[in-house]
């Protein structure tokens, strides 16, 4: 009897140690607020919306210590709409992130649905990823700095932190028999964060983006014959063979103030490759530049402002599309986990762009990211919101 009790006690102690070496964490964000859009297709729109400052979500994050500095890790992250309870990312259950991998003292390798290197290393330096939310992201989030699109079927490496320096790379397999390059995605980048200085660079290359990238946030059958981009800023370029982004950014903090800037070059190569376009064979280019500023008035209160400029290519001699965008916001933390905020964004468009069908040139209209586009060149939106983290 004594031996049996000793064996049970030893087994219980071992189980306790094994349990201590593994952990699963439930986490999430609930973001909700009231919006005013002065020009939603020509009409004023007043509504509630979810996930503007940060996408509303819940997730599971797990780790298991395998010994020798090696750990097994996983993340399953779901996006949802607070107002209706529906799934985000086109109805995908874990549409934000879903991956598993191994972590070591030298870095981490993960496999699944993940973020590209532009999102990881440059995205945090734009105002949309700070206090401005997705409405303050670059027009249409055309450079994906604000993470409008995730990468499916991805193998990803992220290095350890070497005195503030990190780097990483991602490769997504296209999964098409007999055509290794079709639908493939690759990305790489690096970042430096040490003291008051933060820097980031990133590169993203996507083959057949209309399906492999712009169309991968849906639970239904992805259309390959019409543009899967909703923003009027670049919906006319969905037929491109390749979508490429080169991005860089930096920020410097002195006292309570932080000044930052980002730059991106976006190209849509070989239009008409995915489906018919009147501009077949042409390449469209966008250049975007942002400067931003925030000031921590108190440990609980910050204010920020930003200006963003986007210029597109000339189309068959027509004037290039241009977008000027101004953002202003304030954020007050009621606690470590709950804050209230106010954001205002104004955008002015000029010049010409390609219609969503890809077959004609049309006047550019204002299209603040994530909102119903304007009926003309101007759009103004304001939001009052609350965010809670758990």
Buried (B, 14 or more C-beta within 10 A) or exposed (E): EEEEEEEEEEEEEEEEEEEEEEEEEEEBBBBBBEBBBBBBEEEEBEEEBBBBBBBBBBBBBBBBBBEEEEBBBBBBBBBBBBEEEEBBBBEBEBBBBBBEBBBEEEBBBBBBBBBBBBBBBBBBBBBBBBBBBBBBBBBBBBBBBBBBBBBBBBBBBBBEEEEEBBBBBBBBEBEBEEEEEBBBBBBBBBBBBEEEEBBBBBBBBBBBBBBBBBBBBBEEEBBBEBBBBBBBBBBBBBBBBBBBBBBBBBBBBEEEEBBBBBBBBBBBBBBBBBBEBBBEEBBBBBBBBBBBBBBBEEEEEBBBBBBBBBBBBBBEEBBBBBBBBBBBBBBBBEEEEBBBBBBBBBBBBBBBBBBBBBEEBBBBBBBBBBBBBBBEBBBBBBBEBBBBBE
